[in-house]
Amino acid sequence: MAGLRLGPLLRYVDWESGSTATVWVEASRPCTVEVRCADGASGVSHTFSVAGHHYALVVVTGLTPGTTTAYEVLIGSRRVWPPDDARLPPSTITTPSASATSAGTAEGAGAEPDGVRISFGSCRWAASPGGGHDPVGPDALVTLAARLAADPAAERPDVLLLLGDQVYADETSGATRRRLAARRDLKEPPCAEIADYEEYTYLYDESWRDPEVRWLLSTVPSCMIFDDHDVIDDWNTSEAWQREMRATPWWHERIVSGLMSYWVHQHLGNLSPAELATDPVYTAVRASPDGTEALRRFAAETDADPARTRWSYRRVFGRVRLVMVDTRAARVLAEEQRAMLNAEEAGWLRKAVLDEPTAYDHLLIGSSLPWLLPPLVHDAERWNAALCAGVRGQRWARFGEKLRRASDLEHWAAFPESFDRFTELLREAGSGPDAPATVCVLSGDVHHAYIAEPRWPDADSGPGPDSGPGPGGAPASLVLQLTCSPVHNSVPRPIRTGFRFGWSRAGRRIGRVLTRHGRTGPSPVSWSRAGGPWFGNQLMTLTLLGRKSALTLVQARATRQGAQLEAVLERSLTPESGAISGHSAEC
């Protein structure tokens, strides 16, 4: 008899019609899965099989806009979710109202818009703590779930953005290592790291089976994108790194399995039903009694030629446009052509950002890696890229490559031409008469949170409605880097000190020395810290209503009453004065 192994995860909710959603599940054997809603909406799908596992992505139709309806999952005629002994509230699907779905259309003109709440973060090491003590502190996602479950009146996010490192293939827990040891010798590479698809499923079991997190992901839609630890630390740092990894006997299976598992567990749920219907890989996998080989072939071909596949995607939430960008697999690593995004990906991003500027009031770009870093870190990465390119000769180039890997120097700043083009794209997106109110880059990775506000060369007076669109001119929109990490992980005290120093005047002076040595020239923008740095297990939430925007940051903290979420930042980003205002507690 088939049962429910993992899920359900509520992934896509259609903000254009308000009537469609997708729900992801893993079953214990081949079967037919039904999602049945209390209001009569439903969806049915047969499972597809990959490496002995059985999955379904159920398209639910007939939902009523502007409602919240409970749902249950059935396999055959037997209800498998919620479980009979459920202690958490029913899983629900919430759809946007008619005014939200018609936003930007003639029919919606003059209608009162719905607000959109978008919570985001990255870097969740999901291993259960041993002996009841969690050495890195309470998990922010678990704590959020507990709060929402306990208080039905609490404001829920409309969507949860998970910006990378949803699983850690290179840092396994004790429980996972015991499972690995039961099937192979951990003295042989890749040792206690993940080796193949089956072992990747252990990570998703560990990450998504926590009861509170399982309930949260069943009732709050989610958008996901990978970062390095979903495959390996510093994935695709450089051409030399890639060449060395490909020479090892275990890497091919690791990267192929990593891409396969990401496609199954994360990527599919990012797609709309219309995109799923035209996806050739999804069609091929579902058409086969065993889709393993079709998916393996796709993953191997994608690793060999990343331009074959696009992991990036665009979503719409009323008058809010979200563009999630792949900053890992889409890289060009050849030193003389080094780029964060290959030409096809860069072209897609430009169109996704600039197309139909009147259709949105807020532009959000999800990049797992921050665009703007602490200035010293930025200057160090730009300097290092120049050394590796040979600006100071081969001896310095060899030193630069060693430093690049040892110090994780592989963010946007480490791809200087890509950084400059991305900066110009953001300026263009925020310029002109149809400019959105805000352009925000949402990121994680660096295990702390901060707000950075850029300043273009002629932007001394700050952004405003009369800002010109010329090259280097200040955009009319408020442009911000919003970074929030980790959800559940740690950062050693020396690293905390280093990040703080990176924002300091002394750090900026050292950065200028590196700039001169590397002959890099100035960046097209300067920036200042508008908030932070904050350290802890945390989540940021943007609340967007009309052309207004507000930001909150909460941290999970241990108290005598258990883990609690405490607000350390509540700030209006777009008050009438045009300046960022509010209060925060520095941590």
N, C-alpha and C positions, 0 to 999 in steps of 0.2 A: 504494500500500500504506500503510495507516494505521500510524502510530508513536506513541510516547509523548512528548508535548511537555513535560509538567510533572507532578510527583508521582512516585510515589503519596504521599498524606498519610493516615496513620492518624488518623481524627478521633474517632469515638464508639466507646467500648467499654462495653457494658452491664454495670453493676455489680449489676443486680437479678437477671439470669439467668446472667451469665457466659458466655453462648453466642453473643452477637451483637456485631458491630462494623461500622463503615462505613469505606470507603476511597475517597478522592477522587482523580480523575485528570483530566488534560486530554490528549486525543488530537489527532493532526494532521488527522483527517478523521472523518466519521461511521463508527461501527463498534460492535461488541459487545465489551465489556470483561469479562474474567473474573478474579476473584481466587481463587487456588487455594492452599490451605494444606497443609502436609506431613501434618497429622493427618486430612485428609479433608474438613474444613470448606471451604465455597466460597460464591461469590456471583457472579451475572452481571447486567449491566445494559447496555442500549443507551445510547449517548451522546445528550445533548440539545445543541441548537445555540443560541449567542448571539453575534451580531455576527461571524459567520464562524469562531467558535471552538467546539470540541466537547468536552463535559465528561461525566463520569459519576460518580455517587456510588454505589458498589457496596455493597450490604448483604450482609455475610458472615454466614452462619448455620451452626449445627452445631459451634461451638467448644466445647471441653471446659473447664469451670471449673477454675481453679488450674493452668493450663498455659501454656507459652510455645511457640508454633509458628511456624516460618518460613513465609513465603508468597511467591508469585510472581504477577506480573500478565501476563495473556495478552490479546492482541488477535487475535480469531479463534482460530487454533490456534498462533499464534506468541508465544513468550515475549518480552516487552519489558522486564521487570524481574524480577530484577536484570539489569543489562547484562552482556554476555558478558565484558567486561574489568573487572568489579567488583573493587575492591580493599578494599572495606568489608565488614563482616559481613552476613549475610543480614538482610533486614527481617523482623521478627517481630511477632506479636500476642500480648500477655500478658493473660490473663483472671484475674479475682479468684477466690479459692477459694470452695468451697461455704459456708464459715463467713462469708465476707464478704458473699456474695449473700443469705444468710438473716439477716443482722444486723437486729435490731429485730423479728423475727418469732418466733412461738412455737417454730417448728422450730429457730431459731438460739439459743434461750435456753441460756446456759451454755457456748456454743462459744467457743473462743479466737479473738478478732477478728484480722483481718489489719491490719497497719499500712498507712497510706496516705501516700505521699510526693508532695507537690504543689509543683512549682517554678513560679516566676512572675517576670515582669518586663515592661517595656514599652520603647518607643522604640528601635527597631532600624533605623538607617540602614544599609542593606545594600550600598551601593555598594562595589565592589571598590577597594582602594587602588591608586594609581598608583605604578609603579616599586618595588613591594615594600614601601613605607613607608606605614603606616596612621597618619594624623595624629591620630586619636582613640583609638588603642590597639587591642588585640586585641578581636575580637568575642566576647562571652561565650557566645553560642549556638554559634558555630563551635568554640570551645574546649571547651565541654561535649560536643559531638558527637565531637570528636577523642579526648577522654578516654574516653568510653563505648565507642567503636569499638576503642580500643587495649587496653582492659582489660575483658574479658567479665565479670569478677567485680565490677566497680564497681557501686554501687547506682544504679539508674536511677529517674527519676521515674515515678510511675504516671500522671501527667498533667502537661502543660505548659500554664500559663495565660499567654496573650499579651494584655496588658491595654491595648492601643492603640498607635497609630502603628506598625503592622506595615509600612506603606509610607508614603512621604512624597510626596504629590502636589504639594506646593509647594516642594520642595527636591530637584531631580533631579540625578543624577550626570552627569559628563562623558559617559559612555557613553550614557546615556539621552538627553541633550540632542542628541547626534549623530543618534540615531534620530529624534527629534522634528524636527530640522532637515531630514531627508531627505524629510519629508512636508508641511511647512508653514513659513511665514516666522516665525521666533522673535521678530521685532520687533513682531509683532501680538499683542495680548492673547489668551490668558494668557501669552504669551512662552515662557519656558523651563519653565513649569509644565505639568501634565497637562491636556489639553483634552477628551478623549473616552474612550470605552470601550477602543478599541484601544490608546491610550497607557497606560491603566491596566494592560493586560496586560504592558507592558514592565516595570512596577514589580514585578509578581509574578514575572516571569521572573528579574529581578535578585535578588529576595529569596529565592526558593525553589530556584534552580538550583545554588547553591553545593553541591558534592558532599557535604560533611559535613552541612550543614543539611538537604539533601534526604534523606539517610539518616536523620538524627535524626527528622525529621517523619514518616518512613515507619514508624518503630518505636516512637515515644512518642506516645500520644494527645494531642490538643491541643484547648483551648477558647479562643475568641477573642472580643474585643469591640473596636469601633473607638474611636478618640479623634480629636482635631481634624485631625492631619496626614494621616490616611487620606483626608480631603477637602481641608481647607485650615486653615492656622494660625488658632486661635481661632474655629473653626466655631461659629456660633450664640452669639456673645458677647452680643448684645443685639438689641433690635428695630431700632434705628437701623442697626446693622451689617448685619442681614439685608435691610433696605430698600435700602441702598446696593448690596449685592451683587446683588440681584435686578434692579437697574436697569442692570447691565452687560450687554453683548451675549453674553458667554461663560459667565456663571455657570450658566444653566439646564442647558446641556450638561454642565458640570462636575459639578453636584450629582446630576443624573440618572445620569450614567456612574459617579460614585463609589458611589452606592447600588446600582446594578446590579452593579458589580464586587465590592462587599462581599458582596452576596447570594450570588454565584456562588462566590467564592474563600474566604470566611470563614463567613458565616452558615449555609449549608446544613449544613456539618459539625458545627455546634453542636447540631443537632436529632437526636433519637432516630429510629429507623426508624418508630415509631408516629406521631410528630409529622410526619415526612415524608409518610407515607401520607395524612394528613388536611390537608396544607397546600395551599390552593387555587392559590397561585402556582406551586408546584413541579409540581402536576398539570397546570396550563395550559401551562407551559413545556415539559414533557416530551411533552405530547400534540401539540404543533405541530412540523412539520418544521423551522421556524425560530422559536424562542421569543423572538426579539429584541423584537418589538413588545409582546408580553404583559408582558415584564419591564420595558420602557421605561414602559409605561403604569402598572405598579405603582410604579415608582420615582418618576415624576412625581406621582402621586397621594399618595404617602407624603411627598414634600417639601411639597406643598401642605397636607396635613393629617396631621401626624405621628401623631395618635391612631389612624389607620387600621391601623398596623403596630406590632408589638412585636418589638424586637430583643433585649430581655432574655430570659433563660432560666434554668432551674433544672436542676442535675445532682445526682446522688446517688452517693457513693463509700462504700458500706457505711454506717457511722455518721457520715459527714461529709456535710453539705449545703452545696452551692455555689450561690449566687444571683449571676448576672452581670447587672449593671445598665447600661442605656443612659443615660449622662449627657450625651449630645450631641443626638441627634435628638429626644428626648422632651421637650425643654424648652418652657416657655411663656415667650415673650420680651416680651409686652406689659408695659410698665413697671409698670402698676398691678396686674398679675396675675402678675408674674414668679415662675417656679418652675423648679427643676431637673427635675422630673418632672410631666407633665400628670396630671390627676385619674385617668384610667384606669391609667396606668403606676404611680402611687403606690398605688392600690388593689391592683394585681397584686403589687407588691413586698411590701406588708403581708401579704397572704395567703401569698406564697411563703416569707416569713420565719417567720411565726407558726403556720402550719398544722402539725399533728401534732408538737408539741414533743418528745414522747417518742421520736421516730424518729431523733434524731441527738444525738451527743455534742459535735460541733463545728459551728459555723455560720460559713461563710466568705462574705463579700459582696465580689464583684469590682466595684470602681468605678474606672474609669480615672483619675478625679480624686480626690485624697486628701480624705477627710472632715476630718481634723485636719491643719492646716498649722503651720509655725512660727508662734508666737503673734502676732508683729508682722504677718506676712503675712495671717493670719486677720483681725486687727483692721482692717488696711488695706482688705481686701476688703469687710468689713461696713460700714465707714465710707463707702467708695466707693459701695456700693449705696444707702446713705441719701442721699448727695449726688445721685445720679442720679434718685432718687425725688422730689427736690425739697425735702428737709427744710430746706435752707439757701437755697432760692430758685433761680430759673432760671439765674442766672449761675453758681452753684456746680454746678448740674446739667449745664450744658454742659461745664464743666471736668471734672466727674466722668466723663462719657462719653468725653472724649478720653483721660483717664488710664486708664480701664478698658481701652481698646483698646491703648494704648501699653505698659501694664504687665501685660497678661494677667490681669486681675483677674476671673476667671470660674470659680472653683472653687465647692465647696459653700458656702463662707462668703459668696460674692457673691450667693447666693440665701438670705437670712437665714431666712425662714419655712421653706424646705425643709430647711435645716441643722437647725433646731430640731425639725422633725417627724422627720427621719431619726435624730437623736440620741435622741429619745423612743422611736422604734421599736427601736433597738438596746438601750435600757434595758429595754423590755418583753421583748425576745427573751431577755435575760440574767437575767430575774427569775422568781421562783416556784419551786416544788418540782421542776419538770421542766427547770430551766434547763440549757443545755449547759455543758460545762467552759469553753469559750472561744467568744467572738464576735469575729471578726477581719475588719476591712475591709482588703482587699488592693488596692493602688493603684500607680500609676506617675506619668508625666507630668512630674514636677518635676526630673528629671535628678540626683537623689541618693537615697540610701536612709536611712531612719530608722525608729525605733519610737516611737510616742507612746502614752501611757497616760492615759486620761481619769479625772477625779475628779468625781463628782457632789456636789452641795452638802453632803449629809450623809454623805459617803464618806471622812471623814478616816481611818477605820480600814481602808480598802481593802475590796475585794469579799470576801464571805464567804457561807456557806450560810444564815445567818440574816438576810441583808439583806432589807428589806421591799420590797414591790412598789409602794408609793405613789408619786405623782408626784414626780419629782426624786430618789427614793431610789436608793441604790446597787444595781446589779444583783448577783446572786450570781455570775454568770459573770465570768471575766477578759475584759475588753473591750480590744482593742488596734487601733491603726492601724499597719499594716505597709506601708511604701512602698518600692518598689524600682525604680529607673530610673537610667540607661538600660541596655539590653542592648548597644547599640553606638551611641554618640553622645558629645557633649562638653557641657561647661558652662563658659563663660568664667570666668576667675578672679574678676572683679568679682561675678558672680552667686553663686559659691561663698561669697565673703565676705558677701554680702547674706543668704544663707540661714543662715549661721552666726550673723550678728548677729540674725536674726529669732528665734533661740532664747535670746538673752542677756537679762540683767536690764534692760539699757539699752533693748533692743528692746521688752520688755514695757512699760516705762514710756512709751515713745513710743506704743505701742498704746493705752494707757489715755488718753492725750491725744486720739488720734483718736476713741476711743469717746465721749468727752465732747463733742467738736466735732460728731460725727455724730448725737448723741443716740440712740445705738443701744441702750443698755442692755447688761448683761452677757450673755454666752452661757450656755446652760443647763448647760454643763460647763466645767471648766478642765482642763488637761492638762499633762503634763511629758514631756520627752524621756527615754525609757528606753533609747535606743541611737542612735548616730550623731551627726551626719550622716556618711555615707560617700559618697565621690565616686569614680567609676570605672565601667567596664563590668561589670555585675554581675547576679546572679540570687539570689533568696531561695528557700529550700526549707522547707516545713513538713512535719514528720514527725508523724503523728497515730496514736496507738495506744491504743485504749480511750478513757479520759478524759485521757490524757497528751498533751502537745504539746511539740515541740522545734523550734527555728528555727536555720537556718544561712544565712549570707551568704557567697557566694564572688565573687571578682573575677578577671577575666581580666587577666593581666599578662605582659608580654614578658620572657623570660629568654633566656639563651644557648642553652638547649635548645629554644627556641620558646615559643609562648604556653602558659601554664599557668593553671589555676584554683587560686587560693589562698584558703583560708578566713580570713575576717576576723571572723567571728562564729559561735560555737557556743553555743547557750543553751537551757536548759530553760525553757519558759514556764509549766508547771504542776507544779512540785515540790510535795512534801507541805506545805511551809510556806505556799504560796499566793503567794509572791513570785517575780518573775522572777530567775533566776540563770544564771550562766555566765560566759564571758569573751569579750571582743571586742578588736579592734585598731582604734582610731580612725584615720580616714584623712582 
